[in-house]
Amino acid sequence: MQAFERDLLALVPRLRRFARSLARDAADADDLIQVALERALRARDQWMPGTRLDAWMMRIVRNCWIDEARARARRNRTFVEEEAGATIASDAHHDVERRAELRDVDRAMATLPDEQREVIALILVEGMAYREAADLLDIPIGTLTSRLTRGRQALVRMLEAA
């Protein structure tokens, strides 16, 4: 396995989290990752060694998501909410509580506007620097911080109400 493929494979968990935050649905996120990985492998000669592969891949994931959202709008399809009642693998109280909290966060994230959800996913979940995220999203850093602040405030309100 070549270094590019190995490094790409190591990024899959982070890319899946980001795709999940965009798609709001695990199956759609997995489809999005598959499309993005295929696109990256076809365009591997466009990646500049020495630059950040994770930022390059997140931009590809985001662009694939935008393409899919546009296609869905053209087909006049809407997202369906994730089915409730996912099974819990462990009976341990702590594990059950943690999963419930994660579901609350997922539901709260799903209600945020796309722009706020993207920024929160990149900054708070993936740990990107503000400048990196602003460059990836092609927005001014002030816009990024504004979206992040509004998104955080909305999440806090929703999670306190849960």
ROLOVO-124301 format. One record per residue: residue number from 1; residue in one letter; y, z, x of N, C-alpha, C in turn. Coordinates in steps of 0.05 Angstrom, whole numbers, plus 5000, padded with zeros to 4 digits. Layout:
ROLOVO-124301
<pt NUM, 'A', <Y, Z, X>, <Y, Z, X>, <Y, Z, X>>,
...
***
This chain:
ROLOVO-124301
<pt 1, 'M', <4976, 5000, 5017>, <5000, 5000, 5000>, <5025, 5000, 5018>>,
<pt 2, 'Q', <5044, 4982, 5012>, <5068, 4980, 5028>, <5087, 5003, 5022>>,
<pt 3, 'A', <5106, 5007, 5040>, <5125, 5029, 5036>, <5141, 5027, 5011>>,
<pt 4, 'F', <5149, 5002, 5003>, <5165, 4999, 4979>, <5149, 5008, 4955>>,
<pt 5, 'E', <5124, 4999, 4953>, <5108, 5007, 4930>, <5103, 5037, 4929>>,
<pt 6, 'R', <5098, 5048, 4953>, <5093, 5077, 4955>, <5117, 5093, 4946>>,
<pt 7, 'D', <5141, 5085, 4955>, <5165, 5099, 4948>, <5171, 5095, 4918>>,
<pt 8, 'L', <5166, 5072, 4908>, <5169, 5066, 4880>, <5151, 5083, 4862>>,
<pt 9, 'L', <5126, 5086, 4871>, <5107, 5102, 4856>, <5116, 5132, 4856>>,
<pt 10, 'A', <5127, 5141, 4878>, <5136, 5169, 4879>, <5159, 5174, 4860>>,
<pt 11, 'L', <5174, 5153, 4853>, <5197, 5156, 4835>, <5190, 5156, 4805>>,
<pt 12, 'V', <5165, 5149, 4799>, <5157, 5145, 4771>, <5163, 5170, 4754>>,
<pt 13, 'P', <5156, 5195, 4762>, <5162, 5218, 4745>, <5192, 5220, 4738>>,
<pt 14, 'R', <5209, 5216, 4758>, <5238, 5218, 4753>, <5247, 5195, 4734>>,
<pt 15, 'L', <5237, 5172, 4739>, <5244, 5149, 4722>, <5235, 5153, 4693>>,
<pt 16, 'R', <5211, 5165, 4690>, <5201, 5171, 4663>, <5219, 5191, 4649>>,
<pt 17, 'R', <5228, 5211, 4663>, <5246, 5231, 4650>, <5272, 5217, 4641>>,
<pt 18, 'F', <5283, 5200, 4658>, <5307, 5186, 4652>, <5302, 5167, 4628>>,
<pt 19, 'A', <5280, 5153, 4629>, <5274, 5134, 4607>, <5270, 5150, 4581>>,
<pt 20, 'R', <5258, 5173, 4583>, <5253, 5189, 4559>, <5279, 5198, 4547>>,
<pt 21, 'S', <5299, 5204, 4564>, <5325, 5213, 4554>, <5339, 5190, 4540>>,
<pt 22, 'L', <5335, 5166, 4550>, <5347, 5142, 4538>, <5333, 5134, 4512>>,
<pt 23, 'A', <5307, 5133, 4513>, <5292, 5122, 4490>, <5286, 5142, 4468>>,
<pt 24, 'R', <5287, 5168, 4474>, <5282, 5189, 4454>, <5253, 5189, 4444>>,
<pt 25, 'D', <5236, 5173, 4454>, <5209, 5170, 4445>, <5191, 5165, 4470>>,
<pt 26, 'A', <5169, 5181, 4472>, <5152, 5179, 4496>, <5140, 5151, 4499>>,
<pt 27, 'A', <5131, 5139, 4477>, <5118, 5113, 4479>, <5139, 5092, 4487>>,
<pt 28, 'D', <5162, 5093, 4475>, <5184, 5074, 4482>, <5192, 5078, 4511>>,
<pt 29, 'A', <5193, 5103, 4520>, <5200, 5108, 4548>, <5179, 5096, 4567>>,
<pt 30, 'D', <5154, 5099, 4560>, <5133, 5088, 4577>, <5135, 5057, 4578>>,
<pt 31, 'D', <5140, 5045, 4555>, <5144, 5016, 4555>, <5168, 5008, 4572>>,
<pt 32, 'L', <5189, 5023, 4570>, <5213, 5018, 4585>, <5208, 5020, 4615>>,
<pt 33, 'I', <5193, 5040, 4624>, <5186, 5043, 4652>, <5169, 5019, 4661>>,
<pt 34, 'Q', <5150, 5011, 4645>, <5133, 4988, 4653>, <5150, 4963, 4657>>,
<pt 35, 'V', <5169, 4958, 4639>, <5187, 4934, 4641>, <5204, 4937, 4667>>,
<pt 36, 'A', <5214, 4961, 4671>, <5232, 4965, 4694>, <5216, 4962, 4721>>,
<pt 37, 'L', <5192, 4973, 4722>, <5176, 4970, 4746>, <5169, 4941, 4751>>,
<pt 38, 'E', <5162, 4926, 4730>, <5156, 4898, 4733>, <5181, 4883, 4744>>,
<pt 39, 'R', <5204, 4889, 4732>, <5229, 4876, 4741>, <5235, 4883, 4770>>,
<pt 40, 'A', <5230, 4908, 4778>, <5236, 4917, 4805>, <5217, 4903, 4825>>,
<pt 41, 'L', <5192, 4900, 4818>, <5173, 4887, 4836>, <5179, 4858, 4839>>,
<pt 42, 'R', <5189, 4845, 4817>, <5197, 4817, 4819>, <5222, 4813, 4836>>,
<pt 43, 'A', <5239, 4834, 4835>, <5266, 4832, 4848>, <5267, 4848, 4874>>,
<pt 44, 'R', <5244, 4855, 4885>, <5243, 4873, 4908>, <5259, 4862, 4931>>,
<pt 45, 'D', <5262, 4836, 4934>, <5278, 4825, 4956>, <5308, 4830, 4952>>,
<pt 46, 'Q', <5316, 4838, 4928>, <5344, 4844, 4923>, <5351, 4873, 4931>>,
<pt 47, 'W', <5331, 4890, 4935>, <5337, 4917, 4943>, <5342, 4918, 4973>>,
<pt 48, 'M', <5363, 4932, 4980>, <5372, 4934, 5008>, <5359, 4958, 5021>>,
<pt 49, 'P', <5340, 4954, 5039>, <5329, 4977, 5053>, <5351, 4994, 5066>>,
<pt 50, 'G', <5348, 5020, 5065>, <5368, 5038, 5075>, <5386, 5048, 5053>>,
<pt 51, 'T', <5386, 5035, 5030>, <5401, 5045, 5007>, <5382, 5062, 4990>>,
<pt 52, 'R', <5393, 5075, 4970>, <5378, 5093, 4953>, <5361, 5078, 4932>>,
<pt 53, 'L', <5335, 5079, 4936>, <5317, 5066, 4917>, <5318, 5079, 4890>>,
<pt 54, 'D', <5323, 5105, 4889>, <5324, 5119, 4862>, <5347, 5109, 4846>>,
<pt 55, 'A', <5370, 5106, 4858>, <5394, 5096, 4844>, <5390, 5068, 4835>>,
<pt 56, 'W', <5378, 5051, 4852>, <5373, 5023, 4845>, <5354, 5022, 4821>>,
<pt 57, 'M', <5333, 5038, 4822>, <5313, 5038, 4800>, <5325, 5049, 4774>>,
<pt 58, 'M', <5342, 5070, 4776>, <5354, 5080, 4751>, <5372, 5060, 4738>>,
<pt 59, 'R', <5386, 5045, 4755>, <5403, 5023, 4744>, <5385, 5002, 4730>>,
<pt 60, 'I', <5363, 4996, 4742>, <5344, 4977, 4729>, <5334, 4988, 4703>>,
<pt 61, 'V', <5326, 5014, 4702>, <5317, 5026, 4678>, <5339, 5025, 4656>>,
<pt 62, 'R', <5363, 5032, 4664>, <5385, 5032, 4645>, <5390, 5003, 4635>>,
<pt 63, 'N', <5390, 4984, 4652>, <5395, 4956, 4644>, <5372, 4947, 4625>>,
<pt 64, 'C', <5348, 4954, 4631>, <5325, 4947, 4614>, <5329, 4960, 4586>>,
<pt 65, 'W', <5339, 4985, 4586>, <5343, 4998, 4561>, <5365, 4984, 4545>>,
<pt 66, 'I', <5386, 4976, 4558>, <5408, 4962, 4544>, <5397, 4936, 4533>>,
<pt 67, 'D', <5381, 4922, 4548>, <5369, 4897, 4539>, <5352, 4902, 4514>>,
<pt 68, 'E', <5336, 4923, 4515>, <5318, 4929, 4492>, <5334, 4938, 4468>>,
<pt 69, 'A', <5355, 4954, 4472>, <5372, 4962, 4449>, <5385, 4938, 4436>>,
<pt 70, 'R', <5394, 4920, 4452>, <5407, 4896, 4441>, <5386, 4879, 4425>>,
<pt 71, 'A', <5362, 4877, 4436>, <5341, 4861, 4423>, <5334, 4875, 4396>>,
<pt 72, 'R', <5332, 4901, 4396>, <5325, 4915, 4372>, <5347, 4912, 4351>>,
<pt 73, 'A', <5372, 4913, 4360>, <5394, 4909, 4341>, <5393, 4881, 4329>>,
<pt 74, 'R', <5386, 4861, 4345>, <5384, 4834, 4335>, <5361, 4832, 4315>>,
<pt 75, 'R', <5340, 4846, 4320>, <5317, 4846, 4301>, <5321, 4865, 4278>>,
<pt 76, 'N', <5344, 4879, 4278>, <5351, 4897, 4257>, <5330, 4919, 4253>>,
<pt 77, 'R', <5320, 4928, 4276>, <5301, 4950, 4275>, <5315, 4976, 4283>>,
<pt 78, 'T', <5304, 4998, 4273>, <5315, 5024, 4280>, <5294, 5041, 4293>>,
<pt 79, 'F', <5303, 5062, 4307>, <5285, 5081, 4319>, <5274, 5099, 4298>>,
<pt 80, 'V', <5249, 5107, 4302>, <5238, 5127, 4284>, <5236, 5153, 4301>>,
<pt 81, 'E', <5240, 5175, 4287>, <5240, 5200, 4302>, <5211, 5206, 4311>>,
<pt 82, 'E', <5210, 5221, 4333>, <5184, 5229, 4343>, <5170, 5247, 4323>>,
<pt 83, 'E', <5145, 5243, 4319>, <5130, 5258, 4300>, <5130, 5288, 4307>>,
<pt 84, 'A', <5133, 5305, 4288>, <5133, 5334, 4292>, <5104, 5343, 4294>>,
<pt 85, 'G', <5101, 5367, 4304>, <5075, 5379, 4305>, <5058, 5371, 4328>>,
<pt 86, 'A', <5070, 5366, 4351>, <5053, 5360, 4374>, <5035, 5383, 4381>>,
<pt 87, 'T', <5011, 5378, 4389>, <4993, 5399, 4394>, <5000, 5414, 4420>>,
<pt 88, 'I', <4995, 5439, 4420>, <5001, 5456, 4443>, <4975, 5462, 4457>>,
<pt 89, 'A', <4974, 5456, 4483>, <4950, 5458, 4498>, <4941, 5486, 4504>>,
<pt 90, 'S', <4960, 5505, 4505>, <4953, 5532, 4513>, <4961, 5552, 4492>>,
<pt 91, 'D', <4945, 5573, 4489>, <4950, 5594, 4470>, <4968, 5616, 4481>>,
<pt 92, 'A', <4973, 5614, 4507>, <4989, 5635, 4520>, <5017, 5636, 4508>>,
<pt 93, 'H', <5026, 5660, 4501>, <5052, 5664, 4488>, <5075, 5651, 4504>>,
<pt 94, 'H', <5075, 5656, 4529>, <5096, 5645, 4546>, <5097, 5615, 4546>>,
<pt 95, 'D', <5074, 5603, 4548>, <5072, 5573, 4547>, <5081, 5562, 4521>>,
<pt 96, 'V', <5073, 5575, 4499>, <5081, 5566, 4472>, <5112, 5568, 4469>>,
<pt 97, 'E', <5123, 5590, 4479>, <5152, 5594, 4477>, <5167, 5573, 4493>>,
<pt 98, 'R', <5157, 5568, 4517>, <5170, 5549, 4535>, <5169, 5521, 4522>>,
<pt 99, 'R', <5147, 5513, 4511>, <5145, 5487, 4498>, <5163, 5485, 4474>>,
<pt 100, 'A', <5166, 5506, 4459>, <5184, 5506, 4436>, <5213, 5502, 4445>>,
<pt 101, 'E', <5220, 5516, 4467>, <5247, 5513, 4478>, <5251, 5484, 4487>>,
<pt 102, 'L', <5231, 5472, 4500>, <5234, 5445, 4509>, <5237, 5425, 4486>>,
<pt 103, 'R', <5222, 5430, 4464>, <5225, 5414, 4441>, <5253, 5416, 4429>>,
<pt 104, 'D', <5264, 5441, 4429>, <5291, 5445, 4419>, <5311, 5429, 4436>>,
<pt 105, 'V', <5307, 5430, 4463>, <5325, 5414, 4481>, <5322, 5385, 4476>>,
<pt 106, 'D', <5297, 5375, 4473>, <5292, 5347, 4467>, <5306, 5338, 4442>>,
<pt 107, 'R', <5303, 5355, 4421>, <5315, 5348, 4395>, <5346, 5348, 4398>>,
<pt 108, 'A', <5357, 5367, 4412>, <5386, 5369, 4416>, <5395, 5344, 4432>>,
<pt 109, 'M', <5381, 5338, 4453>, <5388, 5314, 4469>, <5387, 5289, 4452>>,
<pt 110, 'A', <5368, 5287, 4435>, <5365, 5263, 4419>, <5388, 5259, 4399>>,
<pt 111, 'T', <5402, 5280, 4392>, <5425, 5278, 4374>, <5451, 5271, 4388>>,
<pt 112, 'L', <5451, 5273, 4414>, <5476, 5266, 4429>, <5481, 5236, 4428>>,
<pt 113, 'P', <5506, 5228, 4429>, <5512, 5200, 4433>, <5500, 5189, 4459>>,
<pt 114, 'D', <5493, 5164, 4459>, <5480, 5152, 4483>, <5495, 5158, 4509>>,
<pt 115, 'E', <5521, 5156, 4508>, <5537, 5159, 4532>, <5535, 5187, 4543>>,
<pt 116, 'Q', <5535, 5207, 4526>, <5532, 5235, 4535>, <5504, 5240, 4544>>,
<pt 117, 'R', <5484, 5230, 4530>, <5456, 5234, 4538>, <5450, 5222, 4565>>,
<pt 118, 'E', <5461, 5198, 4571>, <5456, 5185, 4597>, <5468, 5203, 4619>>,
<pt 119, 'V', <5492, 5212, 4615>, <5505, 5228, 4636>, <5490, 5254, 4641>>,
<pt 120, 'I', <5483, 5268, 4619>, <5468, 5293, 4622>, <5441, 5288, 4636>>,
<pt 121, 'A', <5428, 5267, 4629>, <5402, 5261, 4642>, <5405, 5256, 4672>>,
<pt 122, 'L', <5426, 5241, 4679>, <5429, 5235, 4708>, <5439, 5260, 4723>>,
<pt 123, 'I', <5458, 5275, 4712>, <5470, 5297, 4727>, <5453, 5322, 4725>>,
<pt 124, 'L', <5447, 5331, 4701>, <5433, 5356, 4698>, <5403, 5355, 4701>>,
<pt 125, 'V', <5391, 5333, 4693>, <5362, 5331, 4696>, <5354, 5319, 4723>>,
<pt 126, 'E', <5366, 5297, 4731>, <5358, 5284, 4755>, <5373, 5294, 4780>>,
<pt 127, 'G', <5395, 5310, 4775>, <5409, 5321, 4798>, <5426, 5302, 4814>>,
<pt 128, 'M', <5434, 5280, 4802>, <5451, 5261, 4816>, <5479, 5273, 4820>>,
<pt 129, 'A', <5492, 5264, 4841>, <5520, 5272, 4845>, <5537, 5257, 4825>>,
<pt 130, 'Y', <5560, 5269, 4819>, <5578, 5256, 4799>, <5585, 5228, 4807>>,
<pt 131, 'R', <5592, 5224, 4832>, <5600, 5197, 4841>, <5578, 5177, 4838>>,
<pt 132, 'E', <5553, 5185, 4846>, <5530, 5168, 4843>, <5526, 5160, 4814>>,
<pt 133, 'A', <5527, 5179, 4796>, <5522, 5174, 4768>, <5544, 5156, 4757>>,
<pt 134, 'A', <5569, 5161, 4765>, <5591, 5144, 4755>, <5588, 5116, 4765>>,
<pt 135, 'D', <5580, 5112, 4790>, <5575, 5085, 4801>, <5552, 5072, 4786>>,
<pt 136, 'L', <5531, 5086, 4782>, <5507, 5075, 4768>, <5515, 5066, 4740>>,
<pt 137, 'L', <5531, 5082, 4726>, <5539, 5076, 4698>, <5563, 5057, 4697>>,
<pt 138, 'D', <5575, 5052, 4721>, <5598, 5035, 4723>, <5621, 5045, 4705>>,
<pt 139, 'I', <5627, 5071, 4708>, <5649, 5084, 4694>, <5665, 5100, 4713>>,
<pt 140, 'P', <5691, 5106, 4707>, <5707, 5123, 4724>, <5696, 5152, 4724>>,
<pt 141, 'I', <5700, 5166, 4746>, <5689, 5193, 4748>, <5701, 5212, 4726>>,
<pt 142, 'G', <5726, 5207, 4719>, <5738, 5223, 4698>, <5724, 5219, 4671>>,
<pt 143, 'T', <5716, 5195, 4665>, <5701, 5189, 4641>, <5674, 5204, 4642>>,
<pt 144, 'L', <5661, 5203, 4665>, <5635, 5216, 4669>, <5638, 5246, 4664>>,
<pt 145, 'T', <5658, 5259, 4676>, <5661, 5288, 4673>, <5668, 5295, 4644>>,
<pt 146, 'S', <5683, 5278, 4631>, <5690, 5283, 4603>, <5665, 5281, 4585>>,
<pt 147, 'R', <5649, 5261, 4590>, <5624, 5258, 4574>, <5605, 5281, 4580>>,
<pt 148, 'L', <5604, 5290, 4605>, <5586, 5312, 4613>, <5595, 5338, 4599>>,
<pt 149, 'T', <5621, 5343, 4599>, <5632, 5367, 4587>, <5627, 5367, 4557>>,
<pt 150, 'R', <5633, 5345, 4544>, <5628, 5344, 4515>, <5598, 5346, 4508>>,
<pt 151, 'G', <5581, 5334, 4524>, <5553, 5335, 4520>, <5542, 5363, 4524>>,
<pt 152, 'R', <5551, 5377, 4545>, <5542, 5404, 4550>, <5551, 5422, 4527>>,
<pt 153, 'Q', <5575, 5419, 4518>, <5585, 5436, 4496>, <5569, 5432, 4471>>,
<pt 154, 'A', <5563, 5407, 4465>, <5547, 5400, 4442>, <5519, 5412, 4444>>,
<pt 155, 'L', <5507, 5410, 4468>, <5480, 5421, 4472>, <5480, 5451, 4468>>,
<pt 156, 'V', <5500, 5464, 4479>, <5501, 5493, 4477>, <5503, 5501, 4447>>,
<pt 157, 'R', <5521, 5488, 4432>, <5523, 5494, 4404>, <5497, 5489, 4389>>,
<pt 158, 'M', <5484, 5467, 4394>, <5459, 5461, 4380>, <5437, 5481, 4388>>,
<pt 159, 'L', <5435, 5488, 4413>, <5414, 5506, 4422>, <5419, 5535, 4413>>,
<pt 160, 'E', <5444, 5543, 4411>, <5450, 5569, 4400>, <5443, 5571, 4370>>,
<pt 161, 'A', <5446, 5549, 4356>, <5439, 5548, 4327>, <5409, 5547, 4323>>,
<pt 162, 'A', <5394, 5538, 4342>, <5365, 5534, 4339>, <5350, 5561, 4339>>,
***
